[in-house]
Amino acid sequence: MTPPLRKEDCLIEPLIEAISGKWKLLIIYWLAQETSRFNHLQRNLGAITHRTLTRQLSELQEAGFVSRKDFKTIPPHVEYSLTPLGQSLIPLLEVMHDWAAENATKLGRSA
């Protein structure tokens, strides 16, 4: 019989902490499509506020999933992209997408 896992043995917990929240996975999804400027990301995300997007991008940068390139120009030109660590989440997002499509009616959505 396998002994029960202890809290410190749960390897998924740090990942969940790093990507938790309403917007982080969606930000990663859009950055997986293309490198984006702030306003382009905000348009793609829809209802996210400027402040929230700034905070979520900063947290994703700190976690190592997103990189920020500042072109040091006036007007400011900054682009966001996925790091190799962020790109490694794409297969996980694809599996989540497939699961959501299979269970769309159970989630109250049409596929």
Biopython code that builds the backbone (N, CA, C, O; Angstrom):
import numpy as np
from Bio.PDB.StructureBuilder import StructureBuilder

atoms = [
    (1, "MET", "N", (0.842, -1.181, 0.000)),
    (1, "MET", "CA", (0.000, 0.000, 0.000)),
    (1, "MET", "C", (0.890, 1.249, 0.000)),
    (1, "MET", "O", (1.870, 1.317, 0.742)),
    (2, "THR", "N", (0.551, 2.216, -0.820)),
    (2, "THR", "CA", (1.325, 3.443, -0.932)),
    (2, "THR", "C", (1.018, 4.355, 0.258)),
    (2, "THR", "O", (-0.146, 4.572, 0.594)),
    (3, "PRO", "N", (2.076, 4.894, 0.897)),
    (3, "PRO", "CA", (1.808, 5.798, 2.020)),
    (3, "PRO", "C", (1.142, 7.083, 1.525)),
    (3, "PRO", "O", (1.378, 7.506, 0.393)),
    (4, "PRO", "N", (0.317, 7.701, 2.362)),
    (4, "PRO", "CA", (-0.345, 8.948, 1.932)),
    (4, "PRO", "C", (0.672, 10.054, 1.691)),
    (4, "PRO", "O", (1.698, 10.146, 2.365)),
    (5, "LEU", "N", (0.355, 10.888, 0.709)),
    (5, "LEU", "CA", (1.236, 12.017, 0.399)),
    (5, "LEU", "C", (1.141, 13.073, 1.489)),
    (5, "LEU", "O", (0.075, 13.319, 2.054)),
    (6, "ARG", "N", (2.256, 13.675, 1.763)),
    (6, "ARG", "CA", (2.274, 14.812, 2.681)),
    (6, "ARG", "C", (2.165, 16.080, 1.855)),
    (6, "ARG", "O", (2.457, 16.080, 0.659)),
    (7, "LYS", "N", (1.742, 17.162, 2.498)),
    (7, "LYS", "CA", (1.570, 18.437, 1.807)),
    (7, "LYS", "C", (2.847, 18.842, 1.072)),
    (7, "LYS", "O", (2.780, 19.324, -0.059)),
    (8, "GLU", "N", (3.992, 18.656, 1.692)),
    (8, "GLU", "CA", (5.249, 19.065, 1.052)),
    (8, "GLU", "C", (5.625, 18.179, -0.137)),
    (8, "GLU", "O", (6.535, 18.517, -0.894)),
    (9, "ASP", "N", (4.929, 17.043, -0.307)),
    (9, "ASP", "CA", (5.168, 16.165, -1.448)),
    (9, "ASP", "C", (4.325, 16.540, -2.668)),
    (9, "ASP", "O", (4.529, 15.991, -3.751)),
    (10, "CYS", "N", (3.407, 17.444, -2.506)),
    (10, "CYS", "CA", (2.520, 17.833, -3.609)),
    (10, "CYS", "C", (3.264, 18.796, -4.533)),
    (10, "CYS", "O", (3.399, 19.981, -4.229)),
    (11, "LEU", "N", (3.735, 18.286, -5.637)),
    (11, "LEU", "CA", (4.552, 19.087, -6.558)),
    (11, "LEU", "C", (3.731, 20.035, -7.412)),
    (11, "LEU", "O", (4.284, 20.952, -8.021)),
    (12, "ILE", "N", (2.431, 19.833, -7.467)),
    (12, "ILE", "CA", (1.597, 20.698, -8.300)),
    (12, "ILE", "C", (1.259, 22.012, -7.589)),
    (12, "ILE", "O", (0.896, 22.990, -8.242)),
    (13, "GLU", "N", (1.372, 22.041, -6.280)),
    (13, "GLU", "CA", (0.987, 23.238, -5.530)),
    (13, "GLU", "C", (1.747, 24.496, -5.954)),
    (13, "GLU", "O", (1.114, 25.535, -6.142)),
    (14, "PRO", "N", (3.076, 24.453, -6.115)),
    (14, "PRO", "CA", (3.770, 25.674, -6.569)),
    (14, "PRO", "C", (3.312, 26.135, -7.956)),
    (14, "PRO", "O", (3.243, 27.336, -8.219)),
    (15, "LEU", "N", (3.001, 25.191, -8.835)),
    (15, "LEU", "CA", (2.493, 25.555, -10.159)),
    (15, "LEU", "C", (1.144, 26.243, -10.041)),
    (15, "LEU", "O", (0.913, 27.279, -10.665)),
    (16, "ILE", "N", (0.263, 25.676, -9.251)),
    (16, "ILE", "CA", (-1.067, 26.268, -9.085)),
    (16, "ILE", "C", (-0.941, 27.672, -8.496)),
    (16, "ILE", "O", (-1.648, 28.586, -8.922)),
    (17, "GLU", "N", (-0.066, 27.849, -7.538)),
    (17, "GLU", "CA", (0.141, 29.185, -6.967)),
    (17, "GLU", "C", (0.647, 30.161, -8.021)),
    (17, "GLU", "O", (0.247, 31.325, -8.030)),
    (18, "ALA", "N", (1.521, 29.698, -8.906)),
    (18, "ALA", "CA", (2.118, 30.578, -9.914)),
    (18, "ALA", "C", (1.142, 30.966, -11.024)),
    (18, "ALA", "O", (1.246, 32.060, -11.580)),
    (19, "ILE", "N", (0.192, 30.079, -11.355)),
    (19, "ILE", "CA", (-0.709, 30.365, -12.475)),
    (19, "ILE", "C", (-2.155, 30.560, -12.045)),
    (19, "ILE", "O", (-3.045, 30.647, -12.891)),
    (20, "SER", "N", (-2.400, 30.629, -10.744)),
    (20, "SER", "CA", (-3.779, 30.757, -10.274)),
    (20, "SER", "C", (-4.320, 32.153, -10.550)),
    (20, "SER", "O", (-3.570, 33.114, -10.721)),
    (21, "GLY", "N", (-5.615, 32.232, -10.588)),
    (21, "GLY", "CA", (-6.282, 33.493, -10.862)),
    (21, "GLY", "C", (-7.031, 33.422, -12.175)),
    (21, "GLY", "O", (-6.801, 32.533, -12.995)),
    (22, "LYS", "N", (-7.911, 34.350, -12.356)),
    (22, "LYS", "CA", (-8.782, 34.356, -13.532)),
    (22, "LYS", "C", (-8.024, 34.611, -14.833)),
    (22, "LYS", "O", (-8.421, 34.105, -15.882)),
    (23, "TRP", "N", (-6.954, 35.378, -14.784)),
    (23, "TRP", "CA", (-6.363, 35.897, -16.017)),
    (23, "TRP", "C", (-5.059, 35.248, -16.455)),
    (23, "TRP", "O", (-4.736, 35.297, -17.642)),
    (24, "LYS", "N", (-4.302, 34.647, -15.556)),
    (24, "LYS", "CA", (-2.951, 34.207, -15.908)),
    (24, "LYS", "C", (-2.916, 33.175, -17.026)),
    (24, "LYS", "O", (-2.107, 33.292, -17.946)),
    (25, "LEU", "N", (-3.773, 32.173, -16.962)),
    (25, "LEU", "CA", (-3.771, 31.174, -18.037)),
    (25, "LEU", "C", (-4.227, 31.773, -19.360)),
    (25, "LEU", "O", (-3.757, 31.372, -20.425)),
    (26, "LEU", "N", (-5.141, 32.732, -19.288)),
    (26, "LEU", "CA", (-5.576, 33.400, -20.515)),
    (26, "LEU", "C", (-4.458, 34.264, -21.102)),
    (26, "LEU", "O", (-4.299, 34.333, -22.321)),
    (27, "ILE", "N", (-3.695, 34.913, -20.246)),
    (27, "ILE", "CA", (-2.538, 35.688, -20.714)),
    (27, "ILE", "C", (-1.538, 34.752, -21.391)),
    (27, "ILE", "O", (-1.026, 35.053, -22.469)),
    (28, "ILE", "N", (-1.268, 33.623, -20.755)),
    (28, "ILE", "CA", (-0.348, 32.648, -21.345)),
    (28, "ILE", "C", (-0.895, 32.151, -22.678)),
    (28, "ILE", "O", (-0.140, 31.991, -23.637)),
    (29, "TYR", "N", (-2.194, 31.907, -22.743)),
    (29, "TYR", "CA", (-2.820, 31.464, -23.994)),
    (29, "TYR", "C", (-2.570, 32.472, -25.113)),
    (29, "TYR", "O", (-2.136, 32.095, -26.202)),
    (30, "TRP", "N", (-2.839, 33.746, -24.852)),
    (30, "TRP", "CA", (-2.669, 34.759, -25.902)),
    (30, "TRP", "C", (-1.201, 34.958, -26.262)),
    (30, "TRP", "O", (-0.879, 35.193, -27.427)),
    (31, "LEU", "N", (-0.314, 34.867, -25.288)),
    (31, "LEU", "CA", (1.109, 35.006, -25.601)),
    (31, "LEU", "C", (1.641, 33.789, -26.343)),
    (31, "LEU", "O", (2.652, 33.880, -27.039)),
    (32, "ALA", "N", (0.970, 32.651, -26.201)),
    (32, "ALA", "CA", (1.358, 31.468, -26.974)),
    (32, "ALA", "C", (1.048, 31.671, -28.456)),
    (32, "ALA", "O", (1.677, 31.054, -29.315)),
    (33, "GLN", "N", (0.074, 32.539, -28.752)),
    (33, "GLN", "CA", (-0.285, 32.823, -30.143)),
    (33, "GLN", "C", (0.756, 33.722, -30.802)),
    (33, "GLN", "O", (1.133, 33.515, -31.956)),
    (34, "GLU", "N", (1.222, 34.744, -30.036)),
    (34, "GLU", "CA", (2.179, 35.696, -30.584)),
    (34, "GLU", "C", (2.719, 36.604, -29.478)),
    (34, "GLU", "O", (2.085, 36.787, -28.439)),
    (35, "THR", "N", (3.882, 37.157, -29.719)),
    (35, "THR", "CA", (4.416, 38.201, -28.863)),
    (35, "THR", "C", (3.484, 39.398, -28.973)),
    (35, "THR", "O", (3.045, 39.749, -30.068)),
    (36, "SER", "N", (3.179, 40.029, -27.833)),
    (36, "SER", "CA", (2.170, 41.096, -27.854)),
    (36, "SER", "C", (2.597, 42.303, -27.043)),
    (36, "SER", "O", (3.349, 42.205, -26.073)),
    (37, "ARG", "N", (2.093, 43.432, -27.474)),
    (37, "ARG", "CA", (2.219, 44.647, -26.686)),
    (37, "ARG", "C", (1.080, 44.670, -25.675)),
    (37, "ARG", "O", (0.101, 43.937, -25.808)),
    (38, "PHE", "N", (1.222, 45.516, -24.668)),
    (38, "PHE", "CA", (0.274, 45.578, -23.561)),
    (38, "PHE", "C", (-1.158, 45.804, -24.047)),
    (38, "PHE", "O", (-2.061, 45.055, -23.677)),
    (39, "ASN", "N", (-1.369, 46.826, -24.869)),
    (39, "ASN", "CA", (-2.728, 47.150, -25.312)),
    (39, "ASN", "C", (-3.346, 46.044, -26.163)),
    (39, "ASN", "O", (-4.554, 45.813, -26.103)),
    (40, "HIS", "N", (-2.528, 45.367, -26.948)),
    (40, "HIS", "CA", (-3.029, 44.247, -27.746)),
    (40, "HIS", "C", (-3.497, 43.116, -26.834)),
    (40, "HIS", "O", (-4.556, 42.528, -27.057)),
    (41, "LEU", "N", (-2.709, 42.818, -25.813)),
    (41, "LEU", "CA", (-3.115, 41.808, -24.834)),
    (41, "LEU", "C", (-4.420, 42.205, -24.149)),
    (41, "LEU", "O", (-5.324, 41.386, -23.984)),
    (42, "GLN", "N", (-4.503, 43.468, -23.756)),
    (42, "GLN", "CA", (-5.702, 43.947, -23.055)),
    (42, "GLN", "C", (-6.935, 43.816, -23.954)),
    (42, "GLN", "O", (-8.004, 43.433, -23.479)),
    (43, "ARG", "N", (-6.800, 44.127, -25.230)),
    (43, "ARG", "CA", (-7.929, 43.972, -26.167)),
    (43, "ARG", "C", (-8.338, 42.507, -26.290)),
    (43, "ARG", "O", (-9.527, 42.190, -26.300)),
    (44, "ASN", "N", (-7.356, 41.618, -26.384)),
    (44, "ASN", "CA", (-7.662, 40.189, -26.502)),
    (44, "ASN", "C", (-8.355, 39.650, -25.259)),
    (44, "ASN", "O", (-9.217, 38.777, -25.358)),
    (45, "LEU", "N", (-7.989, 40.160, -24.100)),
    (45, "LEU", "CA", (-8.542, 39.657, -22.842)),
    (45, "LEU", "C", (-9.912, 40.249, -22.529)),
    (45, "LEU", "O", (-10.678, 39.663, -21.765)),
    (46, "GLY", "N", (-10.221, 41.381, -23.099)),
    (46, "GLY", "CA", (-11.552, 41.960, -22.916)),
    (46, "GLY", "C", (-11.727, 42.724, -21.626)),
    (46, "GLY", "O", (-11.324, 43.883, -21.530)),
    (47, "ALA", "N", (-12.322, 42.092, -20.633)),
    (47, "ALA", "CA", (-12.771, 42.798, -19.433)),
    (47, "ALA", "C", (-11.680, 43.066, -18.394)),
    (47, "ALA", "O", (-11.984, 43.596, -17.325)),
    (48, "ILE", "N", (-10.456, 42.727, -18.664)),
    (48, "ILE", "CA", (-9.392, 42.940, -17.682)),
    (48, "ILE", "C", (-9.056, 44.428, -17.586)),
    (48, "ILE", "O", (-9.031, 45.132, -18.596)),
    (49, "THR", "N", (-8.801, 44.899, -16.371)),
    (49, "THR", "CA", (-8.422, 46.295, -16.187)),
    (49, "THR", "C", (-6.924, 46.461, -16.424)),
    (49, "THR", "O", (-6.162, 45.495, -16.381)),
    (50, "HIS", "N", (-6.523, 47.691, -16.672)),
    (50, "HIS", "CA", (-5.114, 48.030, -16.871)),
    (50, "HIS", "C", (-4.294, 47.592, -15.656)),
    (50, "HIS", "O", (-3.242, 46.967, -15.791)),
    (51, "ARG", "N", (-4.794, 47.931, -14.482)),
    (51, "ARG", "CA", (-4.087, 47.609, -13.227)),
    (51, "ARG", "C", (-3.931, 46.100, -13.040)),
    (51, "ARG", "O", (-2.860, 45.621, -12.666)),
    (52, "THR", "N", (-5.004, 45.358, -13.302)),
    (52, "THR", "CA", (-4.956, 43.907, -13.129)),
    (52, "THR", "C", (-4.003, 43.270, -14.120)),
    (52, "THR", "O", (-3.227, 42.389, -13.750)),
    (53, "LEU", "N", (-4.048, 43.703, -15.380)),
    (53, "LEU", "CA", (-3.137, 43.149, -16.377)),
    (53, "LEU", "C", (-1.691, 43.438, -16.002)),
    (53, "LEU", "O", (-0.831, 42.565, -16.124)),
    (54, "THR", "N", (-1.419, 44.643, -15.551)),
    (54, "THR", "CA", (-0.060, 44.988, -15.119)),
    (54, "THR", "C", (0.406, 44.056, -14.011)),
    (54, "THR", "O", (1.524, 43.542, -14.051)),
    (55, "ARG", "N", (-0.457, 43.842, -13.019)),
    (55, "ARG", "CA", (-0.110, 42.992, -11.874)),
    (55, "ARG", "C", (0.089, 41.542, -12.309)),
    (55, "ARG", "O", (1.051, 40.896, -11.893)),
    (56, "GLN", "N", (-0.817, 41.027, -13.146)),
    (56, "GLN", "CA", (-0.717, 39.642, -13.582)),
    (56, "GLN", "C", (0.535, 39.413, -14.433)),
    (56, "GLN", "O", (1.208, 38.394, -14.281)),
    (57, "LEU", "N", (0.847, 40.345, -15.316)),
    (57, "LEU", "CA", (2.073, 40.218, -16.118)),
    (57, "LEU", "C", (3.312, 40.244, -15.234)),
    (57, "LEU", "O", (4.254, 39.482, -15.453)),
    (58, "SER", "N", (3.310, 41.116, -14.244)),
    (58, "SER", "CA", (4.433, 41.204, -13.323)),
    (58, "SER", "C", (4.622, 39.891, -12.561)),
    (58, "SER", "O", (5.746, 39.414, -12.404)),
    (59, "GLU", "N", (3.527, 39.318, -12.093)),
    (59, "GLU", "CA", (3.605, 38.048, -11.366)),
    (59, "GLU", "C", (4.067, 36.911, -12.284)),
    (59, "GLU", "O", (4.828, 36.044, -11.855)),
    (60, "LEU", "N", (3.620, 36.909, -13.522)),
    (60, "LEU", "CA", (4.061, 35.892, -14.466)),
    (60, "LEU", "C", (5.542, 36.062, -14.810)),
    (60, "LEU", "O", (6.245, 35.076, -15.033)),
    (61, "GLN", "N", (6.015, 37.303, -14.853)),
    (61, "GLN", "CA", (7.443, 37.558, -15.055)),
    (61, "GLN", "C", (8.246, 37.030, -13.873)),
    (61, "GLN", "O", (9.256, 36.350, -14.053)),
    (62, "GLU", "N", (7.796, 37.343, -12.672)),
    (62, "GLU", "CA", (8.498, 36.891, -11.470)),
    (62, "GLU", "C", (8.559, 35.368, -11.400)),
    (62, "GLU", "O", (9.546, 34.808, -10.923)),
    (63, "ALA", "N", (7.514, 34.698, -11.871)),
    (63, "ALA", "CA", (7.476, 33.238, -11.864)),
    (63, "ALA", "C", (8.319, 32.635, -12.988)),
    (63, "ALA", "O", (8.578, 31.431, -12.995)),
    (64, "GLY", "N", (8.746, 33.473, -13.941)),
    (64, "GLY", "CA", (9.590, 32.998, -15.029)),
    (64, "GLY", "C", (8.850, 32.529, -16.266)),
    (64, "GLY", "O", (9.459, 31.922, -17.146)),
    (65, "PHE", "N", (7.540, 32.795, -16.362)),
    (65, "PHE", "CA", (6.752, 32.347, -17.499)),
    (65, "PHE", "C", (6.710, 33.361, -18.635)),
    (65, "PHE", "O", (6.524, 32.984, -19.792)),
    (66, "VAL", "N", (6.880, 34.631, -18.322)),
    (66, "VAL", "CA", (6.740, 35.710, -19.300)),
    (66, "VAL", "C", (7.981, 36.591, -19.256)),
    (66, "VAL", "O", (8.532, 36.866, -18.190)),
    (67, "SER", "N", (8.410, 37.029, -20.441)),
    (67, "SER", "CA", (9.499, 38.004, -20.499)),
    (67, "SER", "C", (8.962, 39.323, -21.044)),
    (67, "SER", "O", (7.998, 39.356, -21.809)),
    (68, "ARG", "N", (9.600, 40.391, -20.636)),
    (68, "ARG", "CA", (9.199, 41.746, -21.029)),
    (68, "ARG", "C", (10.393, 42.388, -21.713)),
    (68, "ARG", "O", (11.483, 42.459, -21.143)),
    (69, "LYS", "N", (10.183, 42.857, -22.939)),
    (69, "LYS", "CA", (11.254, 43.528, -23.674)),
    (69, "LYS", "C", (10.877, 44.988, -23.847)),
    (69, "LYS", "O", (9.886, 45.312, -24.502)),
    (70, "ASP", "N", (11.671, 45.860, -23.256)),
    (70, "ASP", "CA", (11.464, 47.302, -23.351)),
    (70, "ASP", "C", (12.425, 47.835, -24.413)),
    (70, "ASP", "O", (13.641, 47.688, -24.295)),
    (71, "PHE", "N", (11.867, 48.451, -25.441)),
    (71, "PHE", "CA", (12.675, 48.949, -26.549)),
    (71, "PHE", "C", (13.277, 50.318, -26.263)),
    (71, "PHE", "O", (13.992, 50.869, -27.100)),
    (72, "LYS", "N", (12.993, 50.870, -25.086)),
    (72, "LYS", "CA", (13.566, 52.159, -24.644)),
    (72, "LYS", "C", (13.343, 53.266, -25.671)),
    (72, "LYS", "O", (14.266, 53.994, -26.037)),
    (73, "THR", "N", (12.106, 53.372, -26.123)),
    (73, "THR", "CA", (11.765, 54.413, -27.097)),
    (73, "THR", "C", (10.684, 55.315, -26.522)),
    (73, "THR", "O", (10.040, 54.999, -25.522)),
    (74, "ILE", "N", (10.511, 56.441, -27.186)),
    (74, "ILE", "CA", (9.413, 57.344, -26.846)),
    (74, "ILE", "C", (8.624, 57.528, -28.128)),
    (74, "ILE", "O", (9.188, 57.972, -29.128)),
    (75, "PRO", "N", (7.344, 57.204, -28.136)),
    (75, "PRO", "CA", (6.559, 56.662, -27.027)),
    (75, "PRO", "C", (7.036, 55.253, -26.659)),
    (75, "PRO", "O", (7.666, 54.572, -27.469)),
    (76, "PRO", "N", (6.730, 54.826, -25.436)),
    (76, "PRO", "CA", (7.205, 53.521, -24.973)),
    (76, "PRO", "C", (6.741, 52.378, -25.871)),
    (76, "PRO", "O", (5.600, 52.347, -26.333)),
    (77, "HIS", "N", (7.636, 51.464, -26.099)),
    (77, "HIS", "CA", (7.344, 50.259, -26.872)),
    (77, "HIS", "C", (7.840, 49.083, -26.048)),
    (77, "HIS", "O", (9.045, 48.885, -25.890)),
    (78, "VAL", "N", (6.898, 48.305, -25.525)),
    (78, "VAL", "CA", (7.206, 47.145, -24.692)),
    (78, "VAL", "C", (6.462, 45.947, -25.262)),
    (78, "VAL", "O", (5.287, 46.049, -25.613)),
    (79, "GLU", "N", (7.145, 44.820, -25.354)),
    (79, "GLU", "CA", (6.523, 43.590, -25.836)),
    (79, "GLU", "C", (6.663, 42.492, -24.797)),
    (79, "GLU", "O", (7.661, 42.405, -24.082)),
    (80, "TYR", "N", (5.637, 41.660, -24.735)),
    (80, "TYR", "CA", (5.626, 40.526, -23.823)),
    (80, "TYR", "C", (5.621, 39.246, -24.633)),
    (80, "TYR", "O", (4.966, 39.160, -25.672)),
    (81, "SER", "N", (6.353, 38.251, -24.154)),
    (81, "SER", "CA", (6.388, 36.953, -24.817)),
    (81, "SER", "C", (6.589, 35.878, -23.762)),
    (81, "SER", "O", (6.932, 36.161, -22.614)),
    (82, "LEU", "N", (6.365, 34.638, -24.181)),
    (82, "LEU", "CA", (6.586, 33.526, -23.272)),
    (82, "LEU", "C", (8.055, 33.156, -23.235)),
    (82, "LEU", "O", (8.734, 33.172, -24.262)),
    (83, "THR", "N", (8.535, 32.828, -22.073)),
    (83, "THR", "CA", (9.879, 32.274, -21.920)),
    (83, "THR", "C", (9.806, 30.790, -22.280)),
    (83, "THR", "O", (8.708, 30.268, -22.474)),
    (84, "PRO", "N", (10.928, 30.108, -22.373)),
    (84, "PRO", "CA", (10.862, 28.657, -22.587)),
    (84, "PRO", "C", (10.031, 27.948, -21.502)),
    (84, "PRO", "O", (9.325, 26.983, -21.795)),
    (85, "LEU", "N", (10.117, 28.422, -20.268)),
    (85, "LEU", "CA", (9.299, 27.833, -19.204)),
    (85, "LEU", "C", (7.816, 28.060, -19.488)),
    (85, "LEU", "O", (7.004, 27.152, -19.312)),
    (86, "GLY", "N", (7.463, 29.262, -19.926)),
    (86, "GLY", "CA", (6.078, 29.553, -20.281)),
    (86, "GLY", "C", (5.616, 28.721, -21.456)),
    (86, "GLY", "O", (4.484, 28.239, -21.468)),
    (87, "GLN", "N", (6.480, 28.545, -22.449)),
    (87, "GLN", "CA", (6.138, 27.736, -23.617)),
    (87, "GLN", "C", (5.919, 26.281, -23.231)),
    (87, "GLN", "O", (5.155, 25.569, -23.883)),
    (88, "SER", "N", (6.586, 25.841, -22.172)),
    (88, "SER", "CA", (6.408, 24.452, -21.743)),
    (88, "SER", "C", (5.011, 24.208, -21.168)),
    (88, "SER", "O", (4.620, 23.056, -20.978)),
    (89, "LEU", "N", (4.249, 25.278, -20.887)),
    (89, "LEU", "CA", (2.876, 25.136, -20.408)),
    (89, "LEU", "C", (1.869, 24.936, -21.544)),
    (89, "LEU", "O", (0.724, 24.561, -21.291)),
    (90, "ILE", "N", (2.276, 25.179, -22.779)),
    (90, "ILE", "CA", (1.354, 25.094, -23.912)),
    (90, "ILE", "C", (0.708, 23.710, -24.023)),
    (90, "ILE", "O", (-0.505, 23.642, -24.221)),
    (91, "PRO", "N", (1.453, 22.601, -23.906)),
    (91, "PRO", "CA", (0.779, 21.296, -23.959)),
    (91, "PRO", "C", (-0.269, 21.125, -22.850)),
    (91, "PRO", "O", (-1.308, 20.504, -23.071)),
    (92, "LEU", "N", (-0.003, 21.663, -21.685)),
    (92, "LEU", "CA", (-0.981, 21.616, -20.591)),
    (92, "LEU", "C", (-2.244, 22.384, -20.973)),
    (92, "LEU", "O", (-3.355, 21.912, -20.735)),
    (93, "LEU", "N", (-2.076, 23.566, -21.565)),
    (93, "LEU", "CA", (-3.229, 24.351, -22.014)),
    (93, "LEU", "C", (-4.012, 23.616, -23.102)),
    (93, "LEU", "O", (-5.242, 23.671, -23.128)),
    (94, "GLU", "N", (-3.310, 22.935, -23.990)),
    (94, "GLU", "CA", (-3.989, 22.193, -25.049)),
    (94, "GLU", "C", (-4.835, 21.068, -24.470)),
    (94, "GLU", "O", (-5.957, 20.842, -24.923)),
    (95, "VAL", "N", (-4.310, 20.362, -23.474)),
    (95, "VAL", "CA", (-5.073, 19.301, -22.818)),
    (95, "VAL", "C", (-6.282, 19.895, -22.102)),
    (95, "VAL", "O", (-7.374, 19.330, -22.155)),
    (96, "MET", "N", (-6.092, 21.032, -21.431)),
    (96, "MET", "CA", (-7.208, 21.693, -20.752)),
    (96, "MET", "C", (-8.265, 22.127, -21.766)),
    (96, "MET", "O", (-9.462, 22.000, -21.506)),
    (97, "HIS", "N", (-7.829, 22.640, -22.921)),
    (97, "HIS", "CA", (-8.761, 23.055, -23.972)),
    (97, "HIS", "C", (-9.581, 21.864, -24.462)),
    (97, "HIS", "O", (-10.800, 21.959, -24.608)),
    (98, "ASP", "N", (-8.906, 20.743, -24.714)),
    (98, "ASP", "CA", (-9.607, 19.543, -25.180)),
    (98, "ASP", "C", (-10.618, 19.067, -24.140)),
    (98, "ASP", "O", (-11.742, 18.701, -24.481)),
    (99, "TRP", "N", (-10.217, 19.075, -22.886)),
    (99, "TRP", "CA", (-11.125, 18.663, -21.814)),
    (99, "TRP", "C", (-12.338, 19.590, -21.764)),
    (99, "TRP", "O", (-13.472, 19.126, -21.644)),
    (100, "ALA", "N", (-12.100, 20.895, -21.855)),
    (100, "ALA", "CA", (-13.193, 21.869, -21.816)),
    (100, "ALA", "C", (-14.138, 21.671, -23.002)),
    (100, "ALA", "O", (-15.354, 21.791, -22.852)),
    (101, "ALA", "N", (-13.590, 21.370, -24.171)),
    (101, "ALA", "CA", (-14.434, 21.140, -25.344)),
    (101, "ALA", "C", (-15.293, 19.888, -25.153)),
    (101, "ALA", "O", (-16.473, 19.881, -25.504)),
    (102, "GLU", "N", (-14.704, 18.839, -24.601)),
    (102, "GLU", "CA", (-15.454, 17.599, -24.360)),
    (102, "GLU", "C", (-16.532, 17.777, -23.304)),
    (102, "GLU", "O", (-17.552, 17.089, -23.339)),
    (103, "ASN", "N", (-16.323, 18.676, -22.380)),
    (103, "ASN", "CA", (-17.247, 18.853, -21.258)),
    (103, "ASN", "C", (-17.980, 20.178, -21.298)),
    (103, "ASN", "O", (-18.485, 20.640, -20.275)),
    (104, "ALA", "N", (-18.044, 20.795, -22.472)),
    (104, "ALA", "CA", (-18.633, 22.129, -22.594)),
    (104, "ALA", "C", (-20.063, 22.169, -22.096)),
    (104, "ALA", "O", (-20.444, 23.110, -21.399)),
    (105, "THR", "N", (-20.857, 21.179, -22.432)),
    (105, "THR", "CA", (-22.263, 21.204, -21.992)),
    (105, "THR", "C", (-22.369, 21.076, -20.488)),
    (105, "THR", "O", (-23.242, 21.694, -19.879)),
    (106, "LYS", "N", (-21.505, 20.293, -19.880)),
    (106, "LYS", "CA", (-21.504, 20.158, -18.420)),
    (106, "LYS", "C", (-21.081, 21.454, -17.738)),
    (106, "LYS", "O", (-21.453, 21.727, -16.597)),
    (107, "LEU", "N", (-20.294, 22.248, -18.465)),
    (107, "LEU", "CA", (-19.832, 23.529, -17.935)),
    (107, "LEU", "C", (-20.793, 24.661, -18.271)),
    (107, "LEU", "O", (-20.541, 25.820, -17.942)),
    (108, "GLY", "N", (-21.894, 24.316, -18.929)),
    (108, "GLY", "CA", (-22.903, 25.325, -19.272)),
    (108, "GLY", "C", (-22.552, 26.119, -20.516)),
    (108, "GLY", "O", (-23.034, 27.238, -20.688)),
    (109, "ARG", "N", (-21.726, 25.563, -21.384)),
    (109, "ARG", "CA", (-21.334, 26.227, -22.626)),
    (109, "ARG", "C", (-21.561, 25.295, -23.782)),
    (109, "ARG", "O", (-21.602, 24.076, -23.612)),
    (110, "SER", "N", (-21.708, 25.861, -24.953)),
    (110, "SER", "CA", (-21.755, 25.015, -26.153)),
    (110, "SER", "C", (-20.375, 24.985, -26.778)),
    (110, "SER", "O", (-19.655, 25.984, -26.752)),
    (111, "ALA", "N", (-20.009, 23.866, -27.330)),
    (111, "ALA", "CA", (-18.655, 23.683, -27.887)),
    (111, "ALA", "C", (-18.485, 24.391, -29.201)),
    (111, "ALA", "O", (-17.409, 24.336, -29.798)),
]
sb = StructureBuilder()
sb.init_structure("model")
sb.init_model(0)
sb.init_chain("A")
sb.init_seg("    ")
for serial, (resi, resn, name, xyz) in enumerate(atoms, 1):
    if name == "N":
        sb.init_residue(resn, " ", resi, " ")
    sb.init_atom(name, np.array(xyz, "f"), 0.0, 1.0, " ", f" {name:<3s}", serial, name[0])
structure = sb.get_structure()
